[in-house]
Amino acid sequence: MNRSLPKTTTRSAYAAEPAAEDSSQPLRAAWRWWLPPALVSFALALFFRDPFIGDWDGLDYTVLAVRGQPSSMALGRLLFIFFNHALYSLAHKLFHLAPADAYLLFKYTVICLTPLVVISCWALAREVTDSNRTATIAALLITASPPFVIYSGQVMTDVPSLLFVSLALLLHLRGLRLRRWWMILAGAAVLGAGANVRETVTFYAPWLILAPFVCGWKFGRRELTLIALSCLVFALCAFGPFALWFWTDAGNFRLSWYSWRDSGAAEAARHPVTWRNALPFLFYSFILGPMVTIALPLAMWKEWRARGLTIMLLLALVGVWANLLLFFNYSTVINWRYFLTGLPALVPLVADYFMRAQTIKLGDARRAFWSAVIGIAFIMAVAAVYASPTSRENITKRALTKDYRSRLALLPPDAVVLAGGQTVAVTYWRGLGLGQWTEIGTGAGWPGANLEGLIETYLKQGRRVFLDQDPRWWSPCGWQLEETRQLVNLESKFSFRKLSDTIYEIRPQQDDTARDSPNLRALLPENRPFETKKCLGVKASVK
């Protein structure tokens, strides 16, 4: 039964409760609402799944999960890695799963978690909006987010971390409303545990302090004690596992963590955080969900004006806070996936705004619901068309990492390898035990002006050094351009012996048996005009 609202834009009309519906039914009984977006998310995850593992971090996670070692990054991603390690150990024991195929198990686990994330976000949205329709719109906004779709088919932590965020907020909020201490502490524990999947979950910590008072709690001794206890539980679950691993130094963890810290400092120096980063920050926020980004400011203003600081508005503010903190990390301006952090907290308010505004406009809640669904479907279709070429290009590049194993098979197992953009393939296949190659890395691992001296050191040690001069691995754009220029200078310092179409062995200049030309100058931007068209600010001249 629907109750129509008058077609007016007054404050009282917007503040009116949505049309009556049975939003008190348990989750299982409400399956007609949450199942469609969950199935759509699962279908999209399968269709857009990565042909291999995904982003570079995913290769590290895969190797570490097979070995049972934490990541050196931040808090170690302990829960994500050791959960996958347990899955691999079981599959290896029961089905003799090979290390080279472990990524399939991890990737499809993330795909299977995707609909659970959508269902959990649906339940959170219904908890704060008290509306099945609004919760379904919120779930569809999650499902339609391009980074959510892309990373739901990769061995990455972003999508699984959303499951912890949404479950933790749901459990904690119900505990606050029912005044059940165990639910409050359990929600804090789950939120803290989520930091061991992805550290950005810790950005939700202000919720534990602010939400009780927005829910009507008083500044009493019992209330303040419970809030302090929930913060303590959160801190123990978030930082305790890392502290224990760091203290015991299992697997020489401290050295690897310090190396990551130094590497991160070098990368931060390469990509300094300045106010110029505001433009890519806003751009990636928009890509997160065009409807969410555009409607959010107006939705927040409308909610504040109509009802003041509600729990739904607080949730959105915490989501905005979580994403704003990303600005101070250099990686934010080069990677769009981090903005998923605040998405579960943003969509309930935006969905509620759409439902209220469309109900006022159309005069009927059912028509308002379907107009929002159609709008989301349209935006999703436009995003798919627009992002398809870039997505295919990135997918093709990542698939090449899988095939790079055949090139490494041509090299001695203890070779030193210069592979540019495929350095990650060298470390991945070595990590799975298929060789003992040493890489001269890219990015933070690049020796810079010391490249020539490093190669000479390896040659004096009797090591064989190989270069893969495939142009796909040496970019004429951005920060990688400097590496490409330094690589080209090697041709005048060493001799080269051809091994395959693109692989050359680097030899001392006086070696008369090495007289092949790798034609490294072909890697310079002035000799790659088609590729440099995609670059910003690259001058076609040699420095």
Residue pairs with C-beta under 8 A, 6 or more apart in sequence:
1 20
2 19
2 20
2 364
2 365
2 366
3 19
3 20
3 365
4 19
4 363
4 364
4 365
5 13
5 16
5 19
5 359
5 360
5 363
6 13
6 360
6 363
7 360
7 361
7 363
8 360
9 360
11 305
11 306
13 360
14 302
14 306
14 356
14 357
14 360
15 306
15 307
16 356
18 131
18 133
18 134
18 355
18 356
18 359
18 365
19 359
19 364
19 365
19 366
21 131
21 132
21 133
21 365
22 132
23 126
23 130
23 131
23 132
23 135
27 34
27 119
27 123
30 126
30 132
33 122
33 132
33 133
33 135
33 136
34 118
34 119
34 122
34 123
34 135
34 136
34 139
36 136
37 118
37 122
37 136
37 139
37 140
37 142
37 143
38 115
38 116
38 118
38 119
38 122
38 139
39 115
40 140
40 143
41 114
41 115
41 117
41 118
41 142
41 143
41 148
41 149
41 152
42 111
42 112
42 114
42 115
44 143
44 149
44 152
45 110
45 111
45 114
45 149
45 152
45 153
46 111
46 153
48 149
48 150
48 152
48 153
48 391
49 107
49 111
49 153
49 154
50 107
50 153
50 154
50 395
50 398
51 395
51 398
51 399
51 402
52 103
52 398
52 399
52 401
52 402
53 59
53 62
53 103
53 106
53 107
53 154
53 155
53 398
53 401
53 402
54 107
54 151
54 153
54 154
54 155
54 156
54 398
55 154
55 156
55 335
55 337
55 398
56 424
57 73
57 156
57 157
58 103
58 154
58 155
58 156
59 401
59 424
59 425
59 427
59 428
59 431
60 71
60 427
60 428
60 431
61 71
61 77
61 80
61 81
61 84
61 106
61 155
61 156
61 157
62 84
62 102
62 103
62 106
62 155
62 428
63 427
63 428
63 431
63 432
64 70
64 71
64 81
65 81
65 82
65 84
65 85
65 88
65 102
65 106
66 85
66 88
66 99
66 102
66 431
66 432
67 85
67 431
68 81
68 82
68 85
68 89
69 81
69 251
70 76
70 77
70 78
70 81
70 82
70 245
70 251
70 253
71 77
71 81
72 253
72 256
72 257
72 259
72 260
73 260
74 199
75 195
75 196
75 199
75 238
75 239
75 241
75 242
76 196
76 241
76 242
76 245
76 253
76 257
77 157
77 196
77 197
77 198
78 196
78 241
78 242
78 245
79 193
79 194
79 196
79 197
79 241
80 157
80 160
80 196
80 197
80 198
84 105
84 106
84 109
84 155
87 105
87 106
87 109
88 97
88 102
88 105
88 106
91 97
91 102
91 105
92 102
97 105
99 432
99 433
100 432
100 434
103 155
106 155
107 153
107 154
107 155
110 152
110 153
110 154
110 155
110 156
110 159
110 160
111 152
111 153
113 159
113 160
113 163
114 152
114 159
116 163
117 142
117 152
117 159
117 160
117 162
117 163
117 166
118 139
118 142
118 143
119 139
120 162
120 163
120 166
120 167
120 170
121 138
121 139
121 142
121 162
121 166
121 344
121 347
122 135
122 136
122 138
122 139
123 135
123 166
123 170
124 166
124 169
124 170
124 173
124 344
124 348
125 134
125 135
125 138
125 139
125 347
125 348
125 351
126 132
126 134
126 135
127 170
127 173
127 174
128 173
128 311
128 312
128 315
128 348
129 135
129 138
129 312
129 348
129 351
129 352
131 352
131 355
133 355
133 365
133 368
133 369
134 348
134 351
134 352
134 355
135 348
135 351
136 369
137 351
137 354
137 355
137 369
137 372
137 373
137 376
138 347
138 348
138 350
138 351
139 347
140 372
140 373
140 376
141 289
141 291
141 292
141 347
141 350
141 351
141 376
142 148
142 162
142 343
142 344
142 347
143 149
144 289
144 291
144 376
144 377
144 379
144 380
144 383
145 288
145 289
145 292
145 340
145 343
146 287
146 288
146 289
146 336
146 383
146 387
147 158
147 287
147 288
147 336
147 337
147 339
147 340
148 159
148 162
148 340
148 343
150 337
150 391
151 158
151 159
151 337
151 340
152 159
156 337
157 197
157 198
158 198
158 337
158 338
158 340
159 340
160 197
160 198
161 194
161 197
161 198
161 200
161 201
161 341
162 340
162 343
162 344
164 190
164 191
164 193
164 194
164 197
164 201
165 191
165 194
165 201
165 204
165 344
165 345
166 344
167 190
168 187
168 188
168 190
168 191
168 194
168 204
169 187
169 191
169 204
169 207
169 315
169 344
169 345
170 187
171 183
171 186
171 187
171 190
172 183
172 184
172 186
172 187
172 188
172 191
172 207
172 208
172 211
172 230
173 187
173 211
173 215
173 311
174 180
174 183
174 187
175 181
175 182
175 183
175 184
175 185
175 186
175 187
176 184
176 211
176 212
176 215
176 217
177 215
181 226
184 226
184 230
185 229
185 230
185 233
187 230
188 208
188 230
188 231
188 233
188 234
188 237
189 233
189 234
189 237
190 237
191 201
191 204
191 205
191 207
191 208
191 234
191 237
191 238
192 233
192 234
192 235
192 236
192 237
192 238
192 239
193 237
193 238
194 201
195 201
195 202
195 237
195 238
195 239
196 237
196 238
196 241
196 242
198 341
200 322
200 325
200 326
200 338
200 341
201 238
201 341
202 238
203 321
203 322
203 325
203 341
203 342
204 318
204 322
204 345
205 231
205 234
206 318
206 321
207 314
207 315
207 318
208 227
208 230
208 231
208 234
209 227
209 231
210 314
210 318
211 311
211 314
212 223
212 226
212 227
213 219
214 309
214 310
214 311
214 314
215 311
217 223
245 253
246 253
246 254
246 257
263 444
263 445
264 444
266 444
267 330
267 331
267 443
267 444
268 330
270 330
270 443
270 444
270 479
271 330
271 331
271 333
271 334
271 479
272 330
273 327
273 328
273 329
273 330
277 327
277 332
277 333
278 327
280 332
280 333
280 334
281 326
281 327
281 332
281 333
284 332
284 333
284 335
284 336
284 338
284 339
285 293
285 323
285 339
286 293
286 294
287 336
287 339
288 336
288 339
288 340
288 343
289 343
289 346
289 347
290 379
290 383
291 350
291 354
291 375
291 376
291 379
292 343
292 346
292 347
292 350
295 350
295 353
295 354
296 316
296 320
296 346
296 349
296 350
298 353
299 316
299 349
299 350
299 352
299 353
300 313
300 316
300 317
300 349
302 353
302 356
303 310
303 312
303 313
303 316
303 349
303 352
303 353
304 313
307 313
312 348
312 349
312 352
313 349
315 345
315 348
315 349
316 345
316 346
316 348
316 349
316 350
318 342
318 345
319 342
319 343
319 344
319 345
319 346
320 342
320 346
321 342
322 341
322 342
322 345
323 339
323 341
323 342
326 332
326 338
326 339
326 341
329 338
331 338
332 338
332 339
351 372
354 368
354 372
354 375
355 365
355 368
355 369
355 372
358 367
358 368
358 369
358 371
358 372
359 365
359 368
361 368
362 368
362 371
397 421
397 472
400 422
400 425
400 472
401 422
401 424
401 425
401 428
404 419
404 422
404 425
404 426
404 429
405 425
405 429
405 434
407 468
407 500
407 502
407 503
408 417
408 425
408 426
408 429
408 434
408 435
408 437
410 499
410 500
410 503
411 417
411 435
411 437
411 466
411 499
411 503
412 464
413 435
413 436
413 437
414 435
414 436
414 437
414 438
414 463
414 464
415 435
415 437
415 438
415 463
415 464
415 465
415 466
416 437
416 438
416 439
416 440
416 455
416 458
416 463
416 464
416 465
416 466
417 423
417 426
417 437
417 438
417 439
417 440
417 465
417 466
417 468
418 439
418 440
418 465
418 466
418 467
418 468
418 487
418 506
419 425
419 426
419 439
419 468
419 473
420 442
420 468
420 470
420 473
420 474
420 475
420 480
420 483
420 484
420 487
421 442
421 472
421 473
421 474
421 475
421 480
422 468
422 470
422 473
423 439
423 440
423 441
423 442
423 445
426 437
426 439
427 439
429 435
429 437
430 436
430 437
430 439
438 458
438 463
439 445
440 446
440 447
440 451
440 454
440 455
442 480
442 483
443 479
446 483
447 453
447 454
448 486
449 486
451 486
451 487
451 490
452 489
452 490
452 493
455 465
455 490
455 494
455 506
456 508
458 465
459 465
459 506
459 507
459 508
464 505
465 505
465 506
466 499
466 503
466 504
466 505
466 506
467 487
467 490
467 496
467 503
467 504
467 505
467 506
467 518
468 502
468 503
469 487
469 502
469 503
469 504
469 518
469 519
469 520
469 523
470 502
471 522
471 523
471 528
471 531
474 480
474 483
474 484
474 487
474 523
475 481
475 484
476 484
476 523
476 524
476 525
476 528
476 531
476 532
476 535
476 538
477 525
477 531
477 532
477 534
477 535
477 536
477 538
478 535
478 538
481 525
481 538
484 523
484 524
485 524
485 542
485 543
487 520
487 523
488 520
488 521
488 523
488 524
490 506
490 520
491 517
491 518
491 520
491 521
493 509
494 506
494 507
494 508
494 509
495 506
495 507
495 508
495 509
495 510
495 511
495 514
495 515
496 504
496 505
496 506
496 507
496 514
496 516
496 517
496 518
497 504
497 505
497 507
497 511
497 513
497 514
497 515
497 516
498 504
498 516
498 518
499 505
504 516
504 518
505 514
507 513
507 514
521 527
522 528
524 542
525 531
525 532
525 535
525 538
525 539
525 540
526 532
526 540
526 541
526 542
529 540
532 538
532 540
